[in-house]
Amino acid sequence: MAENDPEVHPTEPTEAQPKTDVESASTPSEELRRRKNKRMKCLACVAVLAILLTAIILSFALTVMHVKNPKFRLSSIEVEDLRFSPSATSPSFSLKLDAELAIKNTNFGHYNYENSNITLAYRETKVGEALISKGRANTRSTKEIEITVDVNSSNASSDSNLAGDLDSGILSLTSYGDLSGKVHLLGVFKKKKSPQMNCTINIDLVNEEIQDWNCN
């Protein structure tokens, strides 16, 4: 008796369960949220970089690109070969001044200046003059210049105050001058600057020395 073959029933393919509306909507929503977060992070990075760049530019403009007038001053002075006569009829004086001038350049670029003159005056009458040759004050440094000035009262001999000033023992002179030049920045920018010097010098005639001096 032949054995009955068991019936083989073909397995019906399982139908894929359709996603619910919530499931189908959740995946695009999360993707959009991730993209939005990424964009926000990028925008935040750009904003931070823009703020840093602005701060750097402002700092550069306020420090490096801000050009100040160099300071031009009398830093030391000595008197030599002093002679004077307080005579009421023919008062006179003559002397030699050895001085050191200082050009203080605080800029982030060197300062080139042209030839100039320093004038010594007694009561606004010129009694001496010295030449300052053109030169250069380096970046954020002080340039020292030595000069010698021969001073005499030949132009002021008719001043009615001269005899009394000499008799007082103190001779007051003024020293003034200016420089004309340019500050060079980064090898590209040039800005004109003209520092001025105006000093009062008091000379002790009795002790043949500088009593004091003051520069504005």
Buried (B, 14 or more C-beta within 10 A) or exposed (E): EEEEEEEEEEEEEEEEEEEEEEEEEEEEEEEEEEEEEEEEEEEEEEEEEEEEEEEEEEEEEEEBBEBEBBBBBBBEBEBEEBEBEBEEEEBBBBBBBEBBBBBBBBBBBBBBBEEBEBBBBBEEBEBBBBEBEEBBBEBEBBBEBEBEBBBBBEEBEEBEEBBEBBBEBEBBBBBBBBBEBBBBBEEEEBBEBBBEBBBBBEBBBEEBEBBEBEBE
